[in-house]
Amino acid sequence: MKNSGKLLLTLLIAAISTVHAFGQTGAEEGSRFGSGKDSIRCLKNLSLYAEFYKQNNYEDAIEPWTIVYNECPKATKNIYLHGENMITDAIENAENQEKKTKLLDSLMQLYDKRINYFDQRGFVLGKKGLDYIEYSENSIDNFKKGYDILKESIKLRGNESSLAVLVVYLNTTSTLFKNDELSTETMLSNYSKTHGMVEKQLEKNPGSSRYQKAIETLDKIFEASGAATCDNLVELYKPRFEKDKDNKELINKIIRMLEDSKCGDSPFYMTVKTRLNEIEPTAKRAHELAQMNYQDKKIDKAIQYFKQAIDLQDDKVEQASYYMQMATINYEDLDDMPQARSYARKAIELDPENGRPYILIGRLYTESVEQCGGDDFEKKAVLWAAVDKFQKAKEVDSSLAEEANGYINSYKPRFPDKKSIFFHNYQIGDTYQVGCWINETTTVRTSE
């Protein structure tokens, strides 16, 4: 069991300022253990404190640890790891804020000393900043000091920064922003930076719940900060974009910020996405722009980007889906039946096992009944061609059987009857040519 009595606190507070009386210590020589009697003293106390530490007997470990810490600070990194644990334990059990503050000062000095003798500056500053923010009194000045420490750590470690450092850094940023100590630009920049770093780590650890949770936490901190308004983002980034439209890194950052802040409806978002596609076109980007322009009722531009997406896409199934979207637009928005069928046929060529294009073509034919026939018989005969497509749809794609049968059962009763077929000099099973724009061969059938 760890000891955190008054004696331990007193010893810990005094430990940092202890001065050794001899002149051949490792600290003074720059060696691990010093020389002569000092080296023996160092090794003896190193072994002694380590044994007490293993037993969680911090109170007895402190005195020999202090000797090692002050006289042979290069002996082993464990001096600092063990000292950190003992001091943080004492802080958490301190009786009052005054003692907690003195212990925290000792901990901060320990981190500085560790950096001096064992480097790892970025990593150790991360630990130092986290502990300072956790154990210091909650004041703006202390938050600012902790923020500066973490900022330097992140600058040094970059994408290798720990999740705790990145999350606490952004949370501290938010606290200072809410208290008018940091600008909106800094809040936005730090969110983008920390978010990007965690995403990089997630790429190396796909599916990791730790990194996913960290991203969610960063998003919540940012959303709660009050800085993530669309107007703020546009005001911040639009001038930069106008001055540097070829900067892919900047453009990707703007896009990420706007998406994270749910600003996809902003005209600026469309502008930036369009520019990125101009600089570095991809099938995915062109497809996204096609959908965005369609939502904005810019049909011609939507079709333009669908075609670009098809040209850039290597996957035939994806190409087929793009053709189907263009077919649907020509049918539902442009009332261009022939062009809609043309795109649907392209989709069939690329993805012959998909029955959806046949369903669409069948619907195009049923919509054309009134315009494709000089009399009632010829109009009803169009339904033969339509049902052919519904039949084909379920043949190539059994998952569409229910939908296709629904159409078949709806239109089959409207076929020409036997009397009408006989009157027009046809027999059941004859070949029939549907005219108009459809221009397809089908088979004579009856509704009876």
N, C-alpha and C positions, 0 to 999 in steps of 0.2 A: 504493500500500500504506500502511496506517495505521502511524504511528509511536507507539510506546509505551515509549520509553527512559526512563532515569532523569531526564534533563533535563525531559522532558514531565511526568512525575509531579510533580517539584519545582515546576514552573511552575503546574501545575493546583492544587496544594495551596495555593500562595501567592496564587493569582489572586483569591480571594474577599476576602482581607484587604488587598489593595493599595489605598493611599490616594493620590489625585492631589493635587499640591501647589498647583494653580491654584485660582482662585475663581470662574470663570465657566463651569463645566462644565454639561452638560445635566442631570446628576444634581442639581446645586445650584440650577439655575434652574427645573427642572421642564420644560424644553424637550427637543426630540428631540436636538439636536446641540450645545447650548450657544451661545456667541456669540464673535465675534472669533477669536482664534487657536485657542481651544478647539474651535470648530466645525470649523475646518480640520483640526486634529489628529484630531478624531473621524472625519470623513469619510475622511481619508487612511488611518487604521488600519482603518476599516470595510472599505474597498476592499482593503486589503492582506491582512487576515486571510481575507476571503472568497475571494480568489484562491488562497491556500494551502490553504484548506479544500476547494475544488473539486478540488484535486490530491491530496487525502487526506494532505497533509503537515501533520499535526496539530502536530508539534513546532515548526515555523516559524509556524504559525497562532496558537499560544497567546499569544505576547507581544502582538501587536496586538489579538487578541480580548480579552485582559485589560483593555487600555486602554479599548476600546469598552464592555465589560461594566461597568466601574467608573465611567467618566466620562460616557457617554451611554446609559444603560440603556433609554431610551425610543426609541432610534433605529429599531429593527426587532425583531420577534418572533424573527427568525432567530438573533439573538444567543443566545437560550435554547435554540432547537432544535439549533443547532450545538454549543453548549456541552454540552448533554445528551449528544449523541453522543460528543464527545471525552472527557468525564469517564467515561461508562459503559465506553468502550473502555479507558481507563486502569485502571479498577477491575478489569476482567476480566483485565488483564495485570499487575496489581500483584504485587510480589514477596512481600509478607507481609501479614498481617491489619492491622497497624498502619497501613500506607500505604492499604490498602483502606478502613479506617475513616475516615481523614482525607479521602480522596477522596469517600467517601459523604457526609460532613458538608458538603463543598463542593457536592455535587449537591443535597442537601436545601435548602441556602441558595439555590441557583440557582432551584429551583422556587418558593420563597417570594418571591424577587425578581420572578420572572415574574408571579406572581399580583398583586404590588403594582403592577406597571406595565402589565400587559395583562389583568388579571382572569382570566376563565375558571376561577374558583376550584374548582368541582366537578371539572372535567375534569383540571386540573393536579394536584389532590390525588390523583386516581386514579392518575396516573403516579408521583407521589411515593410513595404507599403501596406500589405494586407494586415499585418499585425498592428501597425500604427493606427490604421483606421478602425480596427476592431477594438483595441484596448485604450485608445486615447479618449478624452472627454469629447462629447459631441459638440463641437464648435466649428464655425466656418473656417477659422484659422487652421484648425487641425485637419479638417477636410481638405483644405488647400494644400497643406503640407503632404498629406497622404496621396493626394492626386498627383502632385509633382513627382513623388517617388515612383508611383506606378507608371506614370507617363514615360519616365526615363527607362524603366524596365522594359516596357513594350517597344520603345524605340530601339533598344539593343537586341531584343529577342525576336521581334516581328512575329511571324506566323508560328513560332515555337512557344509563344507565351502561353501560360497555363490558362485553363478555362476560368479558374477562380479570379485570376488577375484581370482578365478581360471583362468579366461580369462586374466585379467590384469597381473597376475603373469607370465603366459606363454608368453604374449606379451613382458613383461619386460625382461624375460629370453632371448627371441629372440634378443632384442635390445642389450643386454650385450654380447650375443654370437657373433653377427655380428661385435661388436667392440672388439673382442678378450678378453673380461673380464670373460667369462665362457667357459668351455670346451665343446666339442661335446657331451661327455658323459652326462654332466649336462643338456644340451639341450634335449637330447633324454630321459633322465630320467624324467625330469619335464613334458615333453609332455605326456609320458606314465602315469605318476602319475595323472596329471590333467584330462586326458582323462578317466582314470579308475574311478576317483571320480565322474565325471559327469555321466558316464554310470551307476554307482551304484544308483545315484539319479534318473536316467531315469527308472530304474527297479522299483522304488517305485512310479513313476508317468508315467506309460506307455502311449505313445501317446502324451506326452506333447510337444508342439511346442517350448517352452522355452528351454527345455533341448536338444532337437534335434538341435536347432539353435546354442546352446552353443558348442555342439560337432562339428558342421560344422565350427564354428569360430576357435576352437582349431586346427582343421585339416588345415585350411587355414594359420594360423600363423605358424604351423610347416612346411608346405610345402614351405612357403615363406622364412623360416629361412636359407635354404640351407643345413641343417644337415641331411635331410631325404634321403640319398642315400643308395642304397642297400649295396654297399661296406662298408660304415660306419657302418651300422647295423650289418653286418656279422663280421666285424673286432671287433666290440664292444662286441657282445654277444657270438660268437663262443667259445672263451676261457672259458667263464663262464659256458656255456653249457657242455663243455667237462669235467669240474671239478665237475659238480653237475647235472648229468643226471637224478637224481630222484626227482629233485625239481619241482613239478608241478606248483607252483606259478611263478617261473622263466620261465619255458617253455611256459606257457600261455602268459606271458608278451612278450616273444620273438615272439611268433606267432602273437600276436596283432600288435606289432610294424612292423613286416614284411608285414602283410596284409595291414595295414594302409599306408605303404609306397610303395604299389604295387610291392612287391618283391616276389610274389607267384611263380615265375619261378626259383627262386634261389634253387640250390641243397640243401643248408642249410635249407631252409624252409621245403623241403620234409623230411630231416633228423629229424628235430625237431617234425614235425607232426607225423612221424612214431613212435618216442620215446614216445610221449604223448599217442598214441594209445596202446603202449605196457604196459605203466604204468596203464592207465585207459581206457580200450577199450570201445567204444560205437558204436552203429550202424551208427550214423552220421559220426564219425571219420573214421570208416572203409570204408564207402561209399566214403568219400572224397578222401581217399588214393587210392581206386579203380579207381576213375576217374583220379586222378593225374598220376598214373602209366600207365593207358591206354593212356593218352596224351603223355607220354614219350615212348610209343610203348613197354612197358613192360607188355605184354599181360598176361603171366602166373601169375605175381604178381597182376595184376588187378583182374583176376579171383579169386585169393586167398582172396583178400580183399572183393570182392563182396560176397563170401561165408561166410566170417566172419560177414559181415553186415547183411546177412540174419539170421544167428544164433542169433545175438544180437537184431534183430528187432522184436518187438511184433506186430506191425501193419501189417496185412496181405496184405493190398493194397500196402504198401511200399515194403514188401517182393516180391510181384509180379512184381513191377517195377524193382527191382534188377535182378530178373530172366530174365526179358525181355532185360535188358541191356546185360546180359551174352549171351542170345540167339542171339542178334544182333552181338556181337563180334564174336561168333563162326561162324555166317553166313558170315559176311563181311570181317573179318580179318583172320579167320582160315579155312574157306571153309569146315567146319564140319557140314554138313546138319543134320545128325541124332542127334548130340548133341544140335544143335540149337533148333530143334523141341522138344527135351526132356525138355529144359529149358522153352520153350514157353508153353508146357503142364503144367508145374509146376505153371506158372503164371496163367493159366486158372483155376486151382484148387483153388488157393488163391483168385482170383478176377474174378469170372465167368461172371460178367457183363461188363467186358472190352473186346471189340472186337479186340483190337490191336494184341494179340497173334495169332488170327485166320488169320489176314492179313499176318502176318509174315510167318506162316506155309504155307499159299497159295503161297506166293512168293518162299518159299523153293521148293515147288513142281514144280512150273513153271521153276525154274532154273535147275531142274533135268530131264527135258523131254528127253534130248539127252542120258543120261546115264541109263535111266530106260525103256528099251524096246528093243526087238529084231528086230522089224520092225516099219514102220511108224504108223500103227494102235495102237500098244502098247504104242508108245511114245505119240501120241495124246490123248490116253485114260488117261494119267496122268493128263491132264487138267481137266478131270471130277472131280478128287479128289481136285484139286486146287480150282476150282470154288465152290465146296462144302464148302470150308473154307471161301471163300469170302462171300458166302451167309450167313453162320453162323455169320460172323463178324457183318453184318448189322442187323441181327436178335437180337443179344444180346446188340448191341450198335448202336442205330439209328443215332448217330452223325457221324458214319463212312459210312453211306449209299452212299454218293456221291463217296467217294474213292473206296468203295467196288464195286459199279456199274461200275466204270471206269475199274477196273480189269476184271469184268465179261464180259463187252462189248468188251474188248480187246481180251479175250481168247476164248469166246464162238464160234466165227466164225471159230476157228481152230479145233473144235471137229471133230471126224471122220464123214464122210458123210454116208448116208443110204446104199449106195452100199458097202462101206467098212465094215459097221456093218454086213450086210447080208452075205458078203463073209466070215466073221470070225464066222459065225453061232450064231450071237446074234440078239436079237430083242429090239426095244425101250422099256425101262423100266426094262430090265433084270438087275440082280445084276452082278457086275464085280469086280474082285479082282485085284487091282493094285499091281504089284510085286515090286521087287527091295527093297531098304531100306524103301520105303514108306509103303508098305504092308497094304493098306487100302481098305475097301469095298466101292464101289460107285455104281452109276446107269448109265446104258447105255443111252446116249442122242445123238442127232444129231445136226449138225450145221445148218441144213435146217429149 
